[in-house]
Every structure is written in structure tokens, then in C-alpha cells.
């Protein structure tokens, strides 16, 4: 691909858009909440415990209900996830993360709509949310998406 003056202008405007997003209140709140989360030892311990259990859960999933620890690990994972999600620092970070994702989704939607109404854009962090596809459909249409 040969870079044309038009491509250079588009990239320049993209850099300006990135700068505006980075300076936005939504992004600043996200960065603040992420730093808070990273510095909260209790929240980090809960996240680490959940990740450890999730790793064990993936091992148990290979055997399904036939694994001797199946019921215990299922209960433990759900409990650890709930405890992690209910922690004030974690929940505040997730709210900030969703707000930033919404902003980025809105920007993507406006750019795509400016080009064509037929262009599909990711929403809520998932590709092709409106079409019923969970994104990255490689099932040959088995998911009933209209892509």
C-alpha cells in the first residue's frame, strides 16, 4: 500500500482524536480507577484468588461432572467471582471500564456511520452485537448471525 497525502491526513486526524480521548474525563476516570485497583492489596488478593480458582476450574472442565472436585470448584469459583466483583474498588473500576468502552464504541459507530450505514461496528466490546453474533464467527453461520 502506497501512502498518499489523504492517508497521512487521516492518520494525523486519528492521532488528534486519540489525544482528545486520552484527555477526556472518561479516560482520566478510568486511569484513576485502574491505579486505585492496582494499589489496593485486598482487591489484588481477591483477583489473584479468582484467577487461581479459574485456572483449576479450566482443568476440571476437561472432565466435566465426572471430575471428583466438579461441584466444589464450581461453587468456589462462583463465590470468589462474586466476592471479587462486590469489592468496592473492583466494582468502581469495572464501571469506569464500561464507561470508557461505551465512549470508544460510540466513536467507532460514528466513524462507521459516516462511511456507510452498512458497516458493522463492535458494541459493548463484542463484534457484531446487533446481528446476534458473539464476534469472530467461525462457525459458518451456525450462530445465526447475519454477517
C-alpha positions as CSV (number, residue, x, y, z in Angstrom):
1,X,0.0,0.0,0.0
2,X,1.4,3.4,-1.0
3,X,0.8,6.2,1.5
4,X,-0.9,9.1,-0.1
5,X,-1.4,12.6,1.2
6,X,-5.0,11.6,2.0
7,X,-3.8,8.7,4.2
8,X,-1.4,10.9,6.0
9,X,-4.2,13.4,6.7
10,X,-6.5,10.7,8.0
11,X,-3.7,9.3,10.3
12,X,-3.0,12.8,11.5
13,X,-6.7,13.4,12.4
14,X,-6.7,10.0,14.1
15,X,-3.8,11.0,16.3
16,X,-5.7,14.1,17.3
17,X,-8.8,12.0,18.1
18,X,-6.7,9.7,20.2
19,X,-5.3,12.8,22.0
20,X,-8.8,14.1,22.7
21,X,-9.9,10.6,24.1
22,X,-6.8,10.4,26.3
23,X,-7.6,13.8,27.8
24,X,-11.3,13.1,28.2
25,X,-12.8,12.9,31.7
26,X,-13.9,9.3,30.9
27,X,-10.3,8.3,30.2
28,X,-9.0,10.1,33.2
29,X,-11.5,8.4,35.5
30,X,-10.6,5.1,34.0
31,X,-6.9,5.7,34.6
32,X,-7.6,6.9,38.2
33,X,-9.7,3.8,39.0
34,X,-7.2,1.4,37.4
35,X,-4.4,2.9,39.5
36,X,-6.6,2.6,42.6
37,X,-7.3,-1.0,41.8
38,X,-3.6,-1.8,41.2
39,X,-2.7,-0.3,44.6
40,X,-5.5,-2.0,46.6
41,X,-3.9,-5.0,48.1
42,X,-7.2,-6.6,49.2
43,X,-8.6,-6.3,45.7
44,X,-5.4,-7.7,44.2
45,X,-5.6,-10.7,46.6
46,X,-9.2,-11.3,45.5
47,X,-8.3,-11.1,41.9
48,X,-5.4,-13.5,42.4
49,X,-7.6,-16.0,44.2
50,X,-10.2,-15.8,41.5
51,X,-7.5,-16.3,38.8
52,X,-6.1,-19.3,40.7
53,X,-9.5,-20.9,41.1
54,X,-10.3,-20.2,37.4
55,X,-7.2,-22.0,36.4
56,X,-8.2,-25.0,38.5
57,X,-11.7,-24.7,37.0
58,X,-10.4,-25.0,33.5
59,X,-8.6,-28.2,34.5
60,X,-11.8,-29.6,36.0
61,X,-13.9,-28.6,32.9
62,X,-11.9,-31.1,30.8
63,X,-13.7,-33.9,32.6
64,X,-16.9,-32.1,33.4
65,X,-19.3,-33.6,36.0
66,X,-17.1,-36.7,36.2
67,X,-14.3,-34.9,37.9
68,X,-14.4,-35.5,41.7
69,X,-13.9,-31.8,42.5
70,X,-16.5,-30.6,40.0
71,X,-19.2,-29.3,42.4
72,X,-16.7,-27.9,44.9
73,X,-14.7,-25.9,42.3
74,X,-17.9,-24.6,40.6
75,X,-19.1,-23.3,44.0
76,X,-15.7,-21.9,44.9
77,X,-15.3,-20.1,41.5
78,X,-18.7,-18.5,41.7
79,X,-18.1,-17.4,45.3
80,X,-14.7,-16.0,44.6
81,X,-16.0,-14.1,41.5
82,X,-18.9,-12.6,43.5
83,X,-16.6,-11.6,46.3
84,X,-14.2,-10.0,43.8
85,X,-16.9,-8.2,41.8
86,X,-18.5,-6.9,45.0
87,X,-15.3,-5.3,46.3
88,X,-15.8,-1.5,46.1
89,X,-12.5,-0.9,44.2
90,X,-13.1,-3.6,41.7
91,X,-16.7,-2.5,41.0
92,X,-15.7,1.1,40.7
93,X,-13.0,0.1,38.1
94,X,-15.5,-2.0,36.2
95,X,-17.9,0.9,36.0
96,X,-15.1,3.2,34.7
97,X,-14.1,0.5,32.2
98,X,-17.6,0.1,30.9
99,X,-17.9,3.9,30.5
100,X,-14.6,4.0,28.5
101,X,-15.8,1.1,26.4
102,X,-19.1,2.9,25.7
103,X,-17.2,6.0,24.6
104,X,-15.0,4.0,22.2
105,X,-18.0,2.1,20.9
106,X,-19.8,5.4,20.2
107,X,-16.8,6.8,18.4
108,X,-16.5,3.7,16.3
109,X,-20.2,3.8,15.5
110,X,-20.0,7.5,14.4
111,X,-16.9,6.8,12.2
112,X,-18.5,3.8,10.6
113,X,-21.9,5.5,10.0
114,X,-20.1,8.4,8.4
115,X,-18.7,6.0,5.8
116,X,-21.8,3.7,5.4
117,X,-24.8,2.6,7.3
118,X,-24.0,-1.0,6.2
119,X,-20.7,-1.1,8.1
120,X,-20.9,-3.2,11.3
121,X,-19.1,-2.0,14.4
122,X,-18.3,-3.6,17.7
123,X,-20.6,-2.8,20.6
124,X,-20.1,-3.4,24.3
125,X,-16.7,-4.9,23.4
126,X,-18.2,-7.6,21.2
127,X,-18.1,-7.6,17.5
128,X,-21.4,-7.5,15.6
129,X,-23.6,-7.4,18.8
130,X,-26.7,-6.3,16.8
131,X,-26.5,-9.2,14.4
132,X,-26.7,-11.9,17.1
133,X,-23.1,-12.9,16.6
134,X,-20.7,-13.0,19.6
135,X,-17.9,-11.8,17.4
136,X,-15.3,-13.6,15.3
137,X,-17.9,-16.1,13.9
138,X,-16.1,-19.0,12.5
139,X,-19.0,-21.4,12.7
140,X,-20.1,-20.9,9.1
141,X,-23.4,-19.2,10.1
142,X,-24.2,-21.8,12.9
143,X,-24.6,-18.9,15.3
144,X,-27.4,-17.4,13.2
145,X,-25.6,-14.2,12.7
146,X,-26.4,-12.2,9.6
147,X,-22.7,-11.5,8.8
